[in-house]
Amino acid sequence: MKNYKSLLFIVLLINPIIGLYAQLTVNQDRLEKRITELAQFGIQENGETERVAFSDADLAAQKWVISELKEMGIETHIDFAGNIIGIRKGTNASKKPISFGSHIDRVPHGGNYDGCVGSMAALEVLKVLDENNVKTKHPLEIIIFSNEEGGVVGSRAIAGQLNKTAFPVKNSTGYTIGEGMMRLGGDTTRLADVARKKGDVAAFLELHIEQGGILEKENLAIGIVEGIVGLKWWNVEFNGFANHAGTTPMNARQDALLAAAKFIIAVNEVATSFEGAQVATVGRISAEPGAPNVIPGKVVSSLEIRDLSSEVIEKVYQEIEKRALAISKASGVEIKFYALDTTADPAIMDSTIQKEIEKSINSLGLSYKSMPSGAGHDAQDMALIAPTGMIFVPSKGGISHSPKEFTSASDMANGANVLLKTILALDKSL
Ligand SMILES: [Zn+2]
């Protein structure tokens, strides 16, 4: 009887704690309100927002985020790369931080959700923990990365990957990356101090809008990102023979543009010829001499291939090369490939973290699928130094990098709840 009583006592004691964790959810209205508030920084007369990195609007938004964090008692500073870093202390001094966040800069003529959802959800997670007096073993670190849209600059700096050659590159504000970093409160001469090593961060999580239409189409709440695809770029040169378009018979031509047209179709056919999520694109083409009455003698086109696996990228490229050789033989047009420096290795998300995200989704009763990210994110560089996971929420109509970008408040809250639960689960398991 005595044992039974003490067991009952323990159950009664533990139950509210389990209950608290089970019920801990984000405040959807507050999250939506913050998204609206953030959109005020850079708002134009037409109601759309412009907030390219280093702009006055970007600086004002940065100040606002810092004040919101400080209000919650989060120790906040700007690092030498212009990232906002906020730390909520943990109870175990030996633990490395669990980090999470996204970015608040935008592409020109962008939307209110890309980067903003992950950033405002990170604030909301901290707020919920604060309100409920939840202590974590690990310090929790919020990172709002600087200049994501200008080449994931803030996260590259943290991963020790930022090359000084990037500094002179200007964005649409007229400031270079170097000048912009100083403007944000960073210091380009001290970037080495920002770089972190493997093991400095216990885990990194980023919530982001999908920027594609798969989740909406399949009516799913959450995407578990398996990895961020790598990409490779080439210039493809087609050398034919420019000649009179009136006097050269059809069977005596070396039409570079015609060969390029066949090439573009071949690229599409190769990419769709086998199972997988690989994509290949010709996005730019120019023909010389570019006159209606001259057979094009020279064409330069781009070629881009993306996939989660470097081997698949190589396989697609080799197939495309084979098809190009056949087109070249049949048309008498020489086709040459020039590989460009623009490459990114695939970034694979940590499998343990993917499983924790899945558990969090299941505990919330949400629908989901695992998927690659076709777009680049700060998480791809963080994956170089820490076990990393990404959570996607639906983008209406698959539209992104546009003022028409939209994600509903309930979708954002679902993603933020998955983020919150996964942070708490990792705090226990790591
Ligand atoms: Zn983004």
Residues whose N, C-alpha, C, O or C-beta is under 5 A from the ligand:
A	BS01	ZN	D114 G115
